[in-house]
Amino acid sequence: MAEPLPTPEAFIAAIAKTGNVASQGWMSILASMPFGQDAAAWLSGVGANPERFAALQRELIEKQSQLWGGMLARENGAMHAPVAEPGKGDRRFAAREWRENPYYDYAKQSYLISAQTLDRMVEDSTLEAPAKDRLRFALRQWIDAMCPANFAATNPEVMRQAIESKGESITLGIANMIADARKGRISMTDESAFEVGRNLAVSPGAVVYENPLIQLIQYSPSSAQVGQRPLVIVPPCINKFYILDLQPENSFVRYAVEQGHTVFMLSWRNVKAEHGRLTWDDYLAQGVIEALQVARAIAGSDRVNALGFCVGGTLLGAALAVLAAKGERPAESVTLLTTMLDFSEPGQLGYFVDEANVAAREASIGAGGIFPGADLAFVFSALRANDLIWPYVVNNYLKGRTPDAFDLLYWNSDSTNLPGPMYCYYLRNTYLENKLRIPGALTNCGVPVDLGGIGLPSFVYGSREDHIVPWKSAYGSTRLLGGDVRFVLGASGHIAGVINPPGKNRRSYWVGTACPEAPEAWLEQAQEQPGSWWPVWSQWLAQFKGGELAARTQLGNAQHRPIEPAPGRYVKEKAA
């Protein structure tokens, strides 16, 4: 049963509070991007090449005239070939009315023609590649937002549903929008369908250590024998760890346990105001290094096998370099999943970083404060706005529907805060100045950092369609780690490429026998294989187990006794 409509005053107040949940976030995204000078240079270039601009204008007018004439002809029963058509896989115009109704067909094609013209104006510009990339991304945000499918009057499905439901879809849509306004974000899934610890992050285990920044989870064995050396996983601190333990059928944690590893998972705290002075060094010392030491002590092992995912891999690399500089070698091998150590080609996230932007962050939260997880989550969504923003605006607010239950999108909405000093250090020294790759350019935990000093056998994974960590950037780690390296490339994107369990028999991956300097050279000699890359990693990791011993059912040890069942308290904390 639909919630009653709010009073007009309450409705206006809720909308004023958010300025429309999607539009407010979208505007903040564009405002944070360093593209003002790019746009000015672009317009200057347009003025410097009036002939090309005039040609594009003429082409635009010709196509719009052709479209208008075609619509008039359709009114008289004649048919004309489309002037512009959606790209393959564009689901915004799937409804039959976009093809069969002259009004909606005209709105669709007119939009596509205008969008194509704007794209060509950027592509034909004389801007340098980085500036052109930033401007292309910013313009694409605006183009996507202006799609006629995003507005009730120009979306045939919305109008049809409003008529068929006698206005109930409008009532439900308004209620959904007000509910999201109160949450401050767009609902992407039925959040009532999931609960961390009930049907997400359910691999059995216990928290065996905690400090103000992390909890360390040890998972219960599922095999009679386990490797002498445990596997310690460092997930990204910008997301919750349970992306690696969503549900049993797609849990990377469960798979690793089944392969005979004693698995430890680092669970980062969702920091609040009282943690707002934590630094990058704190994340290394209290986070990664502490987790490695405790796991070794509990397992009674000389070393561990370490795995880092995304930013967790960046932190792991820095931590291992710190320990190497101190003459310590706590790990036998290292696995990096969709990780950047060399930020020369940072992908679309690099569009948001320049000196002015970073300096502004440093001035506001660099000495203390919190970078809200919701802001970062919206940035990631904006990278794929036509998948992660606008479909939900249309579904939730214009059609009045409740999103389907989807565990991955529940995780995607479960954002995490970051302490200002740590976040600002990360932005400046990786994305902006790219110092981590340079031996001795950074001093962490009191010692100079040299990734080449790690010198461990390494398994490096990248996803071919990753828009957060481009696969060529992930490949860059093969030139920095100073040991024998195996590189594997998976199909799909940043998350779907990684979470690809063998039982699903989906997608594919590429393997090569060597790691030449150029990623293109690696791909040219690599062989594509169907299915999941997980067994390839498991086979590689097996050689570093250090032999086997009988699995212990008792978790922790005398010094580090179980504190609470997995997944623990920290992962359940919500961003304020």
Sequence and secondary structure as in RCSB ss.txt:
>XXXX:A:sequence
MAEPLPTPEAFIAAIAKTGNVASQGWMSILASMPFGQDAAAWLSGVGANPERFAALQRELIEKQSQLWGGMLARE
NGAMHAPVAEPGKGDRRFAAREWRENPYYDYAKQSYLISAQTLDRMVEDSTLEAPAKDRLRFALRQWIDAMCPAN
FAATNPEVMRQAIESKGESITLGIANMIADARKGRISMTDESAFEVGRNLAVSPGAVVYENPLIQLIQYSPSSAQ
VGQRPLVIVPPCINKFYILDLQPENSFVRYAVEQGHTVFMLSWRNVKAEHGRLTWDDYLAQGVIEALQVARAIAG
SDRVNALGFCVGGTLLGAALAVLAAKGERPAESVTLLTTMLDFSEPGQLGYFVDEANVAAREASIGAGGIFPGAD
LAFVFSALRANDLIWPYVVNNYLKGRTPDAFDLLYWNSDSTNLPGPMYCYYLRNTYLENKLRIPGALTNCGVPVD
LGGIGLPSFVYGSREDHIVPWKSAYGSTRLLGGDVRFVLGASGHIAGVINPPGKNRRSYWVGTACPEAPEAWLEQ
AQEQPGSWWPVWSQWLAQFKGGELAARTQLGNAQHRPIEPAPGRYVKEKAA
>XXXX:A:secstr
       HHHHHHHHHHHTSHHHHHHHHHHHHSS HHHHHHHHHHHHH HHHHHHHHHHHHHHHHHHHHHHHHHH
TT     S    TT GGG STHHHH HHHHHHHHHHHHHHHHHHHHHHTS   HHHHHHHHHHHHHHHHHT GGG
SGGG HHHHHHHHHTTTHHHHHHHHHHHHHHHHTS   S GGG  BTTTBS   EEEEEE SSEEEEEE   SSE
EESS EEEE  TTS GGGGSSSGGG HHHHHHHTT  EEEEEE    GGGTT  HHHIIIIIIIHHHHHHHHHHT
 S EEEEEETHHHHHHHHHHHHHHHTT   EEEEEEES  S  SS GGGGGG  HHHHHHHHHHHTTS EE HHH
HHHHHHHTTHHHHTHHHHIIIIIS       HHHHHHHS   EEHHHHHHHIIIIIIT  TTSTTS EETTEE  
GGG    EEEEEETT SSS HHHHHGGGGTS S EEEEEESS TTTTT   GGG  SEEEE S   SSHHHHHHH
 EEEES SHHHHHHHHHTTS SEEE  SS S SSS   EETT SGGG    
